[in-house]
Amino acid sequence: MLKFKIGTYLRFFTVFLLGVVLAVALERYYRTSIKEPEIQIVEIEKIVEVPKIVNKTITVKDTRIIYQPSDTKPVKVDPEELECMTLNIYREANNQSLAGQIAVGRVVMNRVQDRRFPNSVCEVIFEGPTYESWTTKNNPTLPDDQRIYYPVRDRCQFSWYCDGKPDEVEDRTTVRWKATEDVAYQILAFNRWSGLVEGATHYHADYVKPNWSRIFKLIAKIDDHIFYRSE
């Protein structure tokens, strides 16, 4: 009986030792085969733009338009047409802006290029019904080129010509007249600003509303004038 107990204890002790040895062996195996993750610290470079301050004083002067003389010879235009165009722009739009003056001049040119109107600047401007002066009408022997005609009141194409007021400009040395003459010259000599009013052939002041404005195509309003094109 004593021998049986001793043998049993020895077997349990042997199994216990084997378990301890196995546990130690497994622990060493896991320590050598499984590595702990390495933590790497990476520095990220951040670029920051620092505004550059320039310690410099800039002086701004008044700007202006300077017209340079052309190397080419001036283009000659018909003096009579230049007179008609200048007078018409001056009488119709001398109180308007530069764009307003150009627009009036372009309407004249658009009519010249339209077969429904006369084919010269002066004829377009002075188009309208006329009546003969009584001083020449009573002289049947007077040649036709010496007879005097006047436009019918308020029946002309451009109101200044038949409003009953004097047409001539007494002082032609003013800056306003010279500027108007330059606009007329630029239009006649170089066909400048041809697209400004997109082919408009009519216009009226913004304080009136003629019947024909309902059937024509509205193009633009420049200063006090409203422009139309007859399709």
C-alpha positions as CSV (number, residue, x, y, z in Angstrom):
1,M,0.0,0.0,0.0
2,L,2.9,2.4,0.9
3,K,4.6,1.5,-2.4
4,F,1.5,2.3,-4.4
5,K,1.2,5.8,-2.8
6,I,4.8,6.6,-3.4
7,G,4.6,5.5,-7.0
8,T,1.5,7.7,-7.5
9,Y,3.2,10.8,-6.0
10,L,6.2,10.2,-8.2
11,R,4.0,10.1,-11.3
12,F,2.2,13.3,-10.4
13,F,5.5,15.0,-9.6
14,T,7.0,13.9,-12.9
15,V,3.9,15.3,-14.8
16,F,4.2,18.5,-12.9
17,L,7.8,19.0,-13.8
18,L,7.1,18.2,-17.4
19,G,4.4,20.9,-17.4
20,V,6.7,23.4,-15.8
21,V,9.5,22.6,-18.4
22,L,7.0,22.8,-21.2
23,A,5.6,26.2,-20.0
24,V,9.1,27.6,-19.7
25,A,10.0,26.4,-23.2
26,L,6.8,27.9,-24.7
27,E,7.4,31.2,-23.0
28,R,11.0,31.4,-24.5
29,Y,9.7,30.4,-27.9
30,Y,7.0,33.2,-28.0
31,R,9.5,35.8,-26.8
32,T,12.0,35.0,-29.5
33,S,9.5,34.5,-32.4
34,I,7.0,37.3,-31.8
35,K,8.5,40.8,-31.9
36,E,6.9,43.8,-30.5
37,P,5.9,46.5,-33.1
38,E,8.4,49.3,-33.5
39,I,7.0,52.8,-33.2
40,Q,8.7,55.2,-35.5
41,I,8.4,59.0,-35.0
42,V,8.6,60.9,-38.2
43,E,9.0,64.6,-38.3
44,I,6.8,66.3,-40.9
45,E,8.3,69.5,-42.4
46,K,5.6,72.2,-42.7
47,I,6.2,75.0,-45.1
48,V,4.7,78.4,-44.0
49,E,4.7,81.3,-46.5
50,V,5.7,84.5,-44.8
51,P,4.6,87.6,-46.7
52,K,7.4,89.6,-48.0
53,I,7.2,93.2,-46.9
54,V,8.7,95.6,-49.4
55,N,9.5,98.9,-47.8
56,K,9.1,101.1,-50.9
57,T,7.1,104.2,-51.7
58,I,5.3,104.3,-55.0
59,T,4.1,107.7,-56.3
60,V,1.0,107.6,-58.6
61,K,0.6,110.6,-60.9
62,D,-2.4,111.7,-62.8
63,T,-3.0,109.7,-66.0
64,R,-4.1,111.1,-69.3
65,I,-4.6,110.2,-72.9
66,I,-1.9,111.4,-75.2
67,Y,-2.5,111.3,-79.0
68,Q,0.6,110.5,-80.9
69,P,1.0,112.1,-84.4
70,S,0.8,109.5,-87.2
71,D,3.8,108.9,-89.4
72,T,1.5,108.7,-92.4
73,K,0.0,111.6,-94.2
74,P,-3.4,112.8,-93.1
75,V,-6.4,111.3,-95.0
76,K,-8.2,113.9,-97.0
77,V,-11.9,114.2,-96.7
78,D,-14.5,116.2,-98.5
79,P,-14.5,119.6,-96.8
80,E,-18.3,120.0,-97.4
81,E,-19.0,116.6,-95.9
82,L,-16.8,117.4,-92.9
83,E,-18.7,120.6,-92.4
84,C,-22.0,118.9,-92.6
85,M,-21.0,116.1,-90.2
86,T,-19.4,118.4,-87.7
87,L,-22.4,120.8,-87.7
88,N,-24.9,117.9,-87.3
89,I,-23.0,116.3,-84.4
90,Y,-22.5,119.7,-82.7
91,R,-26.1,120.7,-83.0
92,E,-27.5,117.3,-82.0
93,A,-25.1,116.2,-79.3
94,N,-22.7,119.0,-78.1
95,N,-24.1,118.5,-74.6
96,Q,-23.6,114.7,-74.7
97,S,-20.6,112.5,-73.9
98,L,-18.0,111.5,-76.5
99,A,-19.9,108.2,-77.0
100,G,-23.1,110.2,-77.5
101,Q,-21.5,112.4,-80.2
102,I,-20.0,109.4,-81.9
103,A,-23.3,107.6,-81.9
104,V,-25.0,110.5,-83.8
105,G,-22.2,110.5,-86.4
106,R,-22.5,106.8,-86.9
107,V,-26.3,107.1,-87.5
108,V,-25.5,109.4,-90.4
109,M,-23.0,106.9,-91.9
110,N,-25.4,104.0,-91.4
111,R,-28.0,105.9,-93.5
112,V,-25.4,106.7,-96.1
113,Q,-24.7,103.0,-96.5
114,D,-28.5,102.2,-96.6
115,R,-30.2,102.4,-100.0
116,R,-33.3,103.7,-98.4
117,F,-31.6,107.0,-97.7
118,P,-29.5,109.4,-99.8
119,N,-25.9,108.3,-100.5
120,S,-24.0,111.4,-99.2
121,V,-23.5,112.8,-95.8
122,C,-24.9,116.2,-96.5
123,E,-28.0,114.9,-98.3
124,V,-28.7,112.5,-95.4
125,I,-28.5,115.4,-92.9
126,F,-30.5,117.9,-94.8
127,E,-33.1,115.4,-96.1
128,G,-36.7,116.5,-95.8
129,P,-39.4,118.6,-97.4
130,T,-38.6,122.2,-98.3
131,Y,-40.3,125.3,-99.6
132,E,-39.0,128.2,-101.7
133,S,-38.3,131.6,-100.3
134,W,-40.9,134.2,-101.5
135,T,-38.0,136.5,-102.6
136,T,-36.9,134.0,-105.3
137,K,-40.3,132.5,-105.9
138,N,-41.6,135.8,-107.3
139,N,-38.8,136.0,-109.8
140,P,-39.6,133.5,-112.7
141,T,-36.4,134.3,-114.6
142,L,-34.0,133.4,-111.7
143,P,-31.9,130.3,-112.4
144,D,-32.5,127.3,-110.3
145,D,-29.0,127.4,-108.6
146,Q,-29.8,130.9,-107.3
147,R,-33.1,130.0,-105.7
148,I,-33.4,129.8,-101.9
149,Y,-35.2,127.0,-100.1
150,Y,-36.0,126.4,-96.5
151,P,-36.9,123.2,-94.7
152,V,-40.5,122.7,-93.6
153,R,-40.7,123.3,-89.8
154,D,-40.4,120.1,-87.8
155,R,-40.4,117.9,-90.8
156,C,-36.6,117.2,-91.3
157,Q,-34.6,114.2,-90.2
158,F,-32.5,116.1,-87.6
159,S,-34.5,118.5,-85.5
160,W,-31.9,121.3,-85.3
161,Y,-32.1,121.9,-89.1
162,C,-35.9,122.7,-89.1
163,D,-36.5,124.1,-85.6
164,G,-36.6,127.7,-86.8
165,K,-33.4,128.7,-84.9
166,P,-30.1,129.8,-86.5
167,D,-28.0,126.9,-87.7
168,E,-24.5,128.4,-88.0
169,V,-22.0,128.3,-85.1
170,E,-20.5,131.7,-84.6
171,D,-17.4,130.8,-82.6
172,R,-15.6,127.9,-84.1
173,T,-12.4,128.3,-82.1
174,T,-13.8,126.7,-78.9
175,V,-12.6,123.4,-77.6
176,R,-16.1,121.9,-78.0
177,W,-16.3,122.7,-81.7
178,K,-12.7,121.4,-82.3
179,A,-13.4,118.2,-80.5
180,T,-16.6,117.7,-82.5
181,E,-14.8,118.3,-85.7
182,D,-12.2,115.7,-84.7
183,V,-14.9,113.1,-84.1
184,A,-16.4,113.9,-87.5
185,Y,-13.0,113.6,-89.2
186,Q,-12.3,110.2,-87.5
187,I,-15.6,108.9,-88.7
188,L,-15.3,110.1,-92.3
189,A,-11.6,109.4,-92.8
190,F,-11.2,106.1,-91.0
191,N,-14.7,104.8,-90.5
192,R,-14.0,104.7,-86.7
193,W,-16.4,103.2,-84.2
194,S,-18.5,101.5,-86.9
195,G,-20.0,99.0,-84.4
196,L,-20.9,101.3,-81.6
197,V,-24.7,101.5,-82.3
198,E,-24.9,98.2,-84.3
199,G,-26.2,99.8,-87.5
200,A,-28.8,102.1,-85.9
201,T,-30.5,104.4,-88.4
202,H,-32.8,106.3,-86.1
203,Y,-32.8,107.9,-82.6
204,H,-34.8,110.2,-80.5
205,A,-34.5,112.1,-77.2
206,D,-35.6,110.1,-74.1
207,Y,-38.3,112.6,-73.3
208,V,-40.3,111.9,-76.4
209,K,-41.8,108.7,-77.9
210,P,-42.5,108.8,-81.6
211,N,-44.8,106.3,-83.2
212,W,-42.0,104.7,-85.3
213,S,-40.1,103.7,-82.1
214,R,-42.7,100.9,-81.7
215,I,-41.8,99.1,-84.9
216,F,-38.0,99.5,-85.0
217,K,-35.5,97.4,-83.1
218,L,-34.2,99.0,-79.9
219,I,-30.4,99.1,-79.9
220,A,-29.2,101.2,-77.0
221,K,-29.6,104.3,-74.9
222,I,-26.6,106.6,-74.8
223,D,-26.9,109.7,-72.7
224,D,-30.2,111.4,-73.6
225,H,-30.7,109.6,-76.9
226,I,-32.3,106.2,-77.6
227,F,-31.1,104.4,-80.8
228,Y,-33.0,102.1,-83.1
229,R,-32.4,100.1,-86.3
230,S,-35.0,99.6,-89.0
231,E,-34.9,96.0,-90.1
